[in-house]
Amino acid sequence: MAKKPTKPVTRKPKPPREVELKPIEGPAGLRWTPPIGLDAVIGQERAVSALRAAVASGRVHHAWVFHGPMGVGKFTTALAFAAMILDPTTGPGRGGQIGPDPDSPTQRLLRAGTHPDLHIVTKELAAVSRETRVRDSKQRNIAKDVLIEFLIEPAERTQVAGETAMASKVFIVDEAELMDDGGQNTMLKTLEEPAPGSVIILVTSKYERILPTVRSRCQPVAFGPLSEPEMARWLKEAKVDVSSLSPAARQWLMAFADGSPGVAKAALETGLVGWFEALAPQLSELDAGRFPLDLGATIAKLIDEWAEAAVKRSGSETASKDAANKAAGRWMIRLLSVHFRSRLRHAAGKSGEAAEHAAAAVDLVHEAERQFEAGVQGVFVFDDLTSRLVSGVYQA
């Protein structure tokens, strides 16, 4: 268990103020937004309530797993939670709301990205590993050596800040499903016998990939997709401008996001909306029973261009093109899945044949996803998928 705070501090409420949160530049080209308050997390009331209750009890569990769809606020909430439990000023305000002093030294360090006891662990840390073979890896997963170097060993060290709070060190493992079985097993001792004050938060969109032995040692917190009103609130509060998009593109964006602000943001910032615009005419031909023979070539070109741009955006010479190709392939599968599931809903209530064809297309995309995640190269997966789609298997 993480250690208990010495004494709750009752603070006078301060007037709200707008703080410009500049992205934090981390090692290996990592970037993240500084912590926000738990009260600013949108659409995750149950998760936030569970975390507030833990803080109010004065005893915070040493290991957590935040699970739910991609991009719905798990990592954002993990940062907000870390900001509370690392700060000795955290306590109830005059209104009874528990939180830290926004002007405390701890919060200033967190906003600057310089707090020495907050550790963000991702697959990209392989690029700055002390081991040459790890640095040369393709960053397809969170290597066991990365966990040892950036989590297990630091967890045993003395905290740097030297302050008395509910947690002395917090480790957030993003995309925790990328830890292989060996890495997860290596973590077990740390989870079973945690160093005093160390808190580990696993963030994952694939809960089933976390080993039962790891899950059983963690406190689970479930997250869900945002509702349409919550997505609208996020667009407004995040100042996301979609005015330049066509009505069709805006409608596609919300369908593609499916309640995920993170997915919507990625689609806008990395050019996925352009994928929709490039593929929409060809997919429309496919829906009408005509077979666009250049569909496969278009998909391959979009994936390759996206991966190259992703490596350049990272600003890191060690960024992995292989990992970027993997990410691009997953985005393409999501785009095709959204399209054909939409066609399946559209076919509902019509002829049985139309619904059967749409369902067949959904199944083909699911099979392509299975092959892709099993390690089959994307070029073969998408070539096979498009050839089967245009061969007449699908016609909605």
Phi and psi in degrees as a GROMACS rama.xvg file:
@    title "Ramachandran Plot"
@    xaxis  label "Phi"
@    yaxis  label "Psi"
@TYPE xy
-70.0152  155.435  ALA-2
-75.4496  157.073  LYS-3
-83.2067  141.136  LYS-4
-67.851  154.234  PRO-5
-67.7828  -48.3078  THR-6
-160.062  130.19  LYS-7
-60.9335  142.605  PRO-8
-110.561  123.759  VAL-9
-91.2619  121.254  THR-10
-112.443  150.472  ARG-11
-73.7672  136.407  LYS-12
-65.2603  139.368  PRO-13
-103.2  147.553  LYS-14
-62.0222  142.094  PRO-15
-62.4712  143.057  PRO-16
-138.122  149.989  ARG-17
-91.4238  120.826  GLU-18
-110.012  127.144  VAL-19
-75.6346  116.883  GLU-20
-95.3013  102.98  LEU-21
-85.2011  139.375  LYS-22
-55.1898  141.305  PRO-23
-89.6026  133.628  ILE-24
-95.769  113.178  GLU-25
-102.803  -174.594  GLY-26
-68.3695  157.801  PRO-27
58.465  31.0591  ALA-28
76.96  9.96607  GLY-29
-70.872  142.821  LEU-30
-136.288  138.996  ARG-31
-151.33  157.393  TRP-32
-81.4443  137.729  THR-33
-56.6932  159.739  PRO-34
-60.2865  142.725  PRO-35
-106.608  172.998  ILE-36
-75.4436  152.699  GLY-37
-58.256  -31.3826  LEU-38
-69.9306  -13.3849  ASP-39
-93.9346  -4.95363  ALA-40
-70.4787  129.379  VAL-41
-96.9996  130.146  ILE-42
79.1038  11.6964  GLY-43
-128.224  51.911  GLN-44
-59.8692  -41.6077  GLU-45
-65.5507  -43.6453  ARG-46
-63.4954  -45.2048  ALA-47
-63.7567  -40.6839  VAL-48
-61.595  -40.7732  SER-49
-63.7331  -39.1384  ALA-50
-71.9415  -39.4525  LEU-51
-62.0989  -40.1641  ARG-52
-63.2605  -38.9526  ALA-53
-63.6917  -43.082  ALA-54
-66.3547  -41.47  VAL-55
-63.0704  -31.076  ALA-56
-70.9759  -19.0713  SER-57
82.937  -2.68323  GLY-58
-131.897  108.625  ARG-59
-98.4121  129.106  VAL-60
-59.0046  150.105  HIS-61
-83.2484  -11.9756  HIS-62
-144.299  134.196  ALA-63
-134.594  154.509  TRP-64
-131.699  115.439  VAL-65
-93.5718  116.405  PHE-66
-129.029  149.163  HIS-67
157.686  -178.491  GLY-68
-57.7086  156.953  PRO-69
-63.5302  136.777  MET-70
76.4759  18.4495  GLY-71
-99.1143  4.24716  VAL-72
115.22  12.7151  GLY-73
-65.4948  -48.9851  LYS-74
-67.7017  -40.6292  PHE-75
-58.5939  -43.8143  THR-76
-68.3331  -37.4067  THR-77
-60.8879  -41.5675  ALA-78
-64.1842  -42.5553  LEU-79
-63.3898  -41.4313  ALA-80
-64.6434  -44.3464  PHE-81
-59.4947  -40.076  ALA-82
-63.3459  -30.352  ALA-83
-75.0252  -48.6212  MET-84
-81.8651  -13.389  ILE-85
-87.1122  -11.0913  LEU-86
-102.308  119.273  ASP-87
-67.3791  -13.1741  PRO-88
-83.282  -6.5031  THR-89
-60.7588  129.094  THR-90
-179.793  178.406  GLY-91
-74.4986  136.528  PRO-92
-84.6167  -174.896  GLY-93
-60.86  -30.5022  ARG-94
-85.4397  1.05178  GLY-95
89.8661  -9.20411  GLY-96
-75.3462  128.168  GLN-97
-85.3442  132.941  ILE-98
-176.568  170.105  GLY-99
-86.4557  164.057  PRO-100
-70.5325  118.502  ASP-101
-63.0257  -17.8837  PRO-102
-103.285  12.5555  ASP-103
-68.7854  158.491  SER-104
-56.5752  -37.0242  PRO-105
-62.2883  -45.8328  THR-106
-66.3787  -34.9217  GLN-107
-65.6532  -40.7948  ARG-108
-63.882  -41.6723  LEU-109
-65.3906  -41.3727  LEU-110
-65.7465  -30.5434  ARG-111
-83.561  -10.0476  ALA-112
74.722  24.0899  GLY-113
-118.659  12.6889  THR-114
-70.4295  122.718  HIS-115
-74.3212  -11.601  PRO-116
-109.75  10.4053  ASP-117
-105.679  120.653  LEU-118
-119.579  120.884  HIS-119
-100.8  120.588  ILE-120
-111.822  120.425  VAL-121
-138.91  170.178  THR-122
-63.1755  -28.3802  LYS-123
-66.4714  -17.7213  GLU-124
-63.812  -15.2982  LEU-125
-55.6307  -31.2364  ALA-126
-66.7554  -20.1762  ALA-127
-118.051  20.5437  VAL-128
-67.7193  155.381  SER-129
-73.5647  -15.7962  ARG-130
-96.2435  126.777  GLU-131
-60.2199  -43.1928  THR-132
-65.0213  -30.008  ARG-133
-74.088  -41.8927  VAL-134
-61.1565  -32.1337  ARG-135
-85.6196  -0.444474  ASP-136
-72.5444  166.369  SER-137
-89.4266  4.43599  LYS-138
57.1052  39.1647  GLN-139
-79.3534  -24.0824  ARG-140
-143.469  177.782  ASN-141
-89.1567  102.838  ILE-142
-64.8791  151.324  ALA-143
-57.0715  -38.7428  LYS-144
-64.7696  -33.4588  ASP-145
-64.9548  -43.1878  VAL-146
-63.2839  -41.8071  LEU-147
-63.635  -46.7869  ILE-148
-74.5887  -36.8486  GLU-149
-108.985  -4.23568  PHE-150
-130.073  -60.8931  LEU-151
-63.969  -48.5471  ILE-152
-67.9235  -47.2437  GLU-153
-62.3357  -30.2335  PRO-154
-63.2529  -26.9895  ALA-155
-85.9302  -13.3462  GLU-156
-82.0079  163.085  ARG-157
-70.0267  142.315  THR-158
-59.9575  152.392  GLN-159
-89.0054  -43.4001  VAL-160
-67.5796  -30.4419  ALA-161
71.4665  23.4564  GLY-162
-101.191  157.689  GLU-163
-97.2316  109.248  THR-164
-141.386  -176.686  ALA-165
-66.8035  -27.2314  MET-166
-133.049  140.537  ALA-167
-92.2702  -29.1208  SER-168
-145.602  142.331  LYS-169
-127.36  131.633  VAL-170
-116.816  122.681  PHE-171
-110.459  116.364  ILE-172
-99.3956  105.078  VAL-173
-84.8883  146.403  ASP-174
53.0213  50.5779  GLU-175
-61.8272  -19.2108  ALA-176
-65.4443  -14.6976  GLU-177
-81.2448  -5.94882  LEU-178
-70.9641  128.259  MET-179
-78.341  172.992  ASP-180
-59.0401  -38.9128  ASP-181
-62.5194  -41.9144  GLY-182
-65.7286  -42.32  GLY-183
-64.1581  -41.1804  GLN-184
-64.6401  -33.7195  ASN-185
-65.0522  -28.2352  THR-186
-76.5049  -16.149  MET-187
-57.311  -43.2073  LEU-188
-62.8927  -39.5011  LYS-189
-63.9598  -36.9349  THR-190
-73.0922  -34.4496  LEU-191
-77.0105  -38.6239  GLU-192
-127.913  70.5935  GLU-193
-68.4958  147.616  PRO-194
-65.58  145.477  ALA-195
-53.7247  127.461  PRO-196
85.5192  -7.33754  GLY-197
-80.9466  133.299  SER-198
-124.268  130.103  VAL-199
-115.01  129.739  ILE-200
-121.339  114.793  ILE-201
-91.4485  129.116  LEU-202
-114.226  121.866  VAL-203
-147.603  145.347  THR-204
-101.16  2.29397  SER-205
-134.492  77.1307  LYS-206
-57.3477  -34.1876  TYR-207
-66.7275  -17.0217  GLU-208
-85.8935  -6.6899  ARG-209
-84.6204  126.577  ILE-210
-58.4109  142.616  LEU-211
-53.8505  -35.5364  PRO-212
-66.4577  -29.2896  THR-213
-80.0362  -45.6126  VAL-214
-57.8811  -38.9974  ARG-215
-66.9126  -17.3817  SER-216
-99.445  1.13018  ARG-217
-116.25  151.108  CYS-218
-86.4955  115.339  GLN-219
-81.1239  143.025  PRO-220
-133.402  118.649  VAL-221
-90.564  141.77  ALA-222
-123.22  151.387  PHE-223
-132.124  170.724  GLY-224
-67.2751  153.565  PRO-225
-80.252  151.604  LEU-226
-76.8415  170.128  SER-227
-59.5032  -46.0532  GLU-228
-61.4451  -36.4045  PRO-229
-69.1393  -36.4936  GLU-230
-65.3615  -39.6475  MET-231
-63.2998  -40.3398  ALA-232
-62.991  -41.7442  ARG-233
-62.8603  -44.9153  TRP-234
-56.0528  -40.835  LEU-235
-71.1946  -48.8885  LYS-236
-70.3351  -33.0477  GLU-237
-83.863  -2.78959  ALA-238
56.2764  45.6308  LYS-239
-86.4817  118.287  VAL-240
-93.6752  114.136  ASP-241
-114.306  14.4578  VAL-242
-65.3293  -24.965  SER-243
-80.584  -10.3378  SER-244
-81.865  147.93  LEU-245
-69.7333  159.042  SER-246
-54.2954  -38.9179  PRO-247
-65.4532  -40.0846  ALA-248
-68.1936  -38.3528  ALA-249
-65.0592  -41.8277  ARG-250
-63.3333  -42.3443  GLN-251
-62.7016  -42.5009  TRP-252
-57.5703  -44.9436  LEU-253
-69.0591  -35.4963  MET-254
-68.3089  -41.3455  ALA-255
-65.3654  -40.6488  PHE-256
-67.496  -39.6786  ALA-257
52.5383  48.9081  ASP-258
82.8699  13.7439  GLY-259
-115.984  106.855  SER-260
-58.7266  -37.5074  PRO-261
-63.0905  -39.0495  GLY-262
-68.9124  -42.5519  VAL-263
-60.6463  -43.82  ALA-264
-62.7058  -44.0732  LYS-265
-63.679  -39.6413  ALA-266
-62.6065  -38.9496  ALA-267
-75.3867  -39.7389  LEU-268
-83.8199  -24.5629  GLU-269
-111.984  8.53956  THR-270
89.1376  13.1079  GLY-271
-69.3144  -26.0962  LEU-272
-61.8946  -35.1195  VAL-273
-64.0396  -31.4117  GLY-274
-61.2563  -46.0744  TRP-275
-57.9776  -46.4717  PHE-276
-65.5056  -34.1049  GLU-277
-75.5722  -36.1226  ALA-278
-92.8468  -19.9481  LEU-279
-54.247  -46.6539  ALA-280
-61.7836  -40.4507  PRO-281
-70.9233  -38.2604  GLN-282
-68.2432  -33.0687  LEU-283
-65.0367  -39.5159  SER-284
-61.2184  -43.2223  GLU-285
-61.996  -42.169  LEU-286
-62.5329  -31.5216  ASP-287
-85.7515  0.804753  ALA-288
92.2382  3.52156  GLY-289
-96.4607  150.507  ARG-290
-114.078  100.442  PHE-291
-72.5452  104.923  PRO-292
-69.0114  -16.8859  LEU-293
-94.0637  10.4951  ASP-294
-59.9466  -45.6912  LEU-295
-61.7631  -41.9675  GLY-296
-65.5315  -38.5196  ALA-297
-64.0996  -44.9093  THR-298
-60.9799  -45.1724  ILE-299
-61.5174  -41.176  ALA-300
-65.6782  -44.1138  LYS-301
-62.7178  -42.7927  LEU-302
-63.8519  -45.2087  ILE-303
-64.7023  -43.8219  ASP-304
-65.5067  -39.4161  GLU-305
-64.6275  -43.33  TRP-306
-63.837  -42.6189  ALA-307
-62.9263  -41.6057  GLU-308
-66.4311  -35.9127  ALA-309
-64.0346  -40.8124  ALA-310
-63.9995  -41.3525  VAL-311
-66.6919  -40.3573  LYS-312
-62.2684  -33.5617  ARG-313
-63.285  -25.991  SER-314
68.7973  10.9476  GLY-315
-112.154  127.954  SER-316
-66.9222  -20.2176  GLU-317
-96.1932  2.82669  THR-318
-58.6142  141.147  ALA-319
-91.8976  120.314  SER-320
-65.9813  -33.4738  LYS-321
-61.8708  -45.3258  ASP-322
-65.204  -37.4376  ALA-323
-66.2303  -39.4851  ALA-324
-61.9366  -39.1135  ASN-325
-63.4066  -44.5214  LYS-326
-63.4579  -42.8382  ALA-327
-62.3806  -40.5246  ALA-328
-61.5995  -39.8135  GLY-329
-66.1146  -39.165  ARG-330
-63.7733  -40.0946  TRP-331
-65.4048  -41.253  MET-332
-61.7397  -40.2092  ILE-333
-63.4119  -43.4951  ARG-334
-60.3686  -47.7406  LEU-335
-66.3063  -38.171  LEU-336
-63.506  -43.7921  SER-337
-60.9879  -42.638  VAL-338
-63.0825  -49.8028  HIS-339
-75.0473  -28.7976  PHE-340
-67.7428  -34.3396  ARG-341
-64.9929  -40.3379  SER-342
-65.461  -35.8545  ARG-343
-65.0038  -42.3535  LEU-344
-64.5372  -38.526  ARG-345
-65.3545  -33.366  HIS-346
-79.6019  -13.9902  ALA-347
-60.3275  131.804  ALA-348
87.6022  -6.39347  GLY-349
-96.8763  -156.487  LYS-350
-63.8014  147.423  SER-351
-60.1263  -32.9668  GLY-352
-65.1033  -41.6043  GLU-353
-62.2488  -43.6645  ALA-354
-65.4451  -38.3159  ALA-355
-64.2513  -42.0851  GLU-356
-64.7551  -42.1896  HIS-357
-64.6551  -41.8055  ALA-358
-63.4287  -37.2119  ALA-359
-63.0738  -39.4393  ALA-360
-65.1088  -42.0379  ALA-361
-59.3662  -42.9132  VAL-362
-63.8554  -38.8601  ASP-363
-63.0093  -40.5932  LEU-364
-66.2699  -40.808  VAL-365
-61.6803  -40.2097  HIS-366
-66.1891  -39.5534  GLU-367
-62.9106  -40.1711  ALA-368
-62.7756  -42.0051  GLU-369
-61.279  -44.6014  ARG-370
-63.6757  -43.1896  GLN-371
-62.3625  -45.2027  PHE-372
-71.5045  -20.6626  GLU-373
-80.9446  -5.34058  ALA-374
107.591  0.939606  GLY-375
-66.976  136.799  VAL-376
-60.7126  140.085  GLN-377
-57.2617  -37.8552  GLY-378
-59.7807  -36.751  VAL-379
-77.115  -38.2719  PHE-380
-61.9165  -49.5242  VAL-381
-76.3565  -29.8174  PHE-382
-64.4199  -43.7659  ASP-383
-66.0737  -42.3148  ASP-384
-62.1885  -49.8032  LEU-385
-66.5971  -37.1279  THR-386
-64.9201  -37.2763  SER-387
-72.2062  -34.6299  ARG-388
-67.4382  -45.7954  LEU-389
-81.9718  -6.1869  VAL-390
-80.0169  -3.18865  SER-391
108.613  0.574516  GLY-392
-64.8421  -35.9575  VAL-393
-111.232  132.994  TYR-394
-161.843  106.632  GLN-395
